Amino acid sequence: MDQHTPTDGIVMTAVKTWNVQVDIDEDEGRTRAVARLSTGGDQSLTATGLARLNPADRDVPKIGDELAVARALSELGHLLLDVAARDIEQSSGVPAHPVL
């Protein structure tokens, strides 16, 4: 079965690299993830995600990592969307409401 992607047939003329670094720390059943987006220019964004161990649950640190990172990346996506909306409004002069 052929699988097609949204970019099939599109030639990209410029490639940019943005990097996201995620740092995770844990302390007494709490996990924090900090996601930092670097665009290679002067723009950077930072978001935080938290997770805590429910006292009734078995301690599986990987699950706390996954939840905290997912929350940090989700917040980072929303922050980037806010930046894009402001940039659209500044360049067009009309309110922008982009959605994920």
C-alpha distance (Angstrom), angle and dihedral (degrees) to the residues before:
residue distance angle dihedral
M1 . . .
D2 3.79 . .
Q3 3.76 116.5 .
H4 3.77 118.7 -155.0
T5 3.77 127.2 -161.9
P6 3.82 126.9 -151.4
T7 3.82 89.2 -107.9
D8 3.82 97.2 54.6
G9 3.80 108.5 134.0
I10 3.80 94.0 10.7
V11 3.79 117.4 119.2
M12 3.78 114.1 -148.1
T13 3.80 113.7 -147.5
A14 3.80 98.6 -173.9
V15 3.77 131.7 36.6
K16 3.80 122.7 -159.3
T17 3.76 127.0 -173.4
W18 3.77 122.5 -145.5
N19 3.78 119.5 -178.1
V20 3.78 130.7 -149.5
Q21 3.78 118.5 -163.1
V22 3.79 117.8 -166.8
D23 3.80 120.9 -163.4
I24 3.81 118.6 -168.4
D25 3.78 127.6 -164.5
E26 3.78 130.8 176.5
D27 3.78 132.8 -159.1
E28 3.80 129.0 170.9
G29 3.79 98.3 -26.0
R30 3.80 95.0 -38.0
T31 3.78 124.4 108.4
R32 3.78 126.7 -165.2
A33 3.79 126.1 -169.5
V34 3.79 122.4 -169.0
A35 3.81 115.9 -163.5
R36 3.80 118.4 -163.3
L37 3.80 121.9 -168.3
S38 3.78 116.9 -156.9
T39 3.81 116.5 -172.3
G40 3.78 94.6 -172.4
G41 3.79 90.3 -111.3
D42 3.76 130.5 72.4
Q43 3.81 93.6 -65.4
S44 3.78 121.9 96.8
L45 3.78 132.0 157.3
T46 3.79 130.8 -163.2
A47 3.81 128.2 -161.1
T48 3.79 133.8 177.0
G49 3.79 131.6 -146.3
L50 3.79 126.1 -169.2
A51 3.78 134.9 -162.0
R52 3.77 131.9 176.4
L53 3.73 133.1 -163.3
N54 3.78 114.3 -110.6
P55 3.82 105.4 -130.0
A56 3.82 89.3 -130.7
D57 3.84 92.5 55.9
R58 3.77 130.2 83.6
D59 3.81 112.6 -105.3
V60 3.82 107.5 -106.3
P61 3.82 105.9 162.3
K62 3.82 92.9 -165.5
I63 3.81 90.1 64.0
G64 3.80 91.5 52.4
D65 3.81 89.2 49.4
E66 3.80 91.6 50.6
L67 3.80 93.7 49.1
A68 3.80 95.1 45.3
V69 3.82 93.1 46.7
A70 3.81 92.5 46.4
R71 3.80 90.0 51.7
A72 3.81 92.8 47.3
L73 3.81 92.4 49.1
S74 3.80 91.4 46.5
E75 3.80 90.7 52.4
L76 3.80 89.7 46.5
G77 3.81 90.3 53.9
H78 3.79 91.1 51.6
L79 3.81 92.1 47.9
L80 3.80 90.5 51.2
L81 3.80 90.3 49.0
D82 3.83 88.9 53.2
V83 3.81 90.1 51.8
A84 3.81 90.4 49.8
A85 3.82 90.8 50.2
R86 3.82 91.5 51.9
D87 3.80 90.9 47.8
I88 3.82 91.4 50.0
E89 3.80 91.0 49.0
Q90 3.82 92.3 48.6
S91 3.79 93.2 49.5
S92 3.81 98.4 40.6
G93 3.79 103.5 28.9
V94 3.81 91.6 -133.6
P95 3.79 128.9 104.2
A96 3.80 113.6 -94.3
H97 3.78 127.4 -154.5
P98 3.81 108.0 178.9
V99 3.79 116.2 178.8
L100 3.77 134.0 -154.1
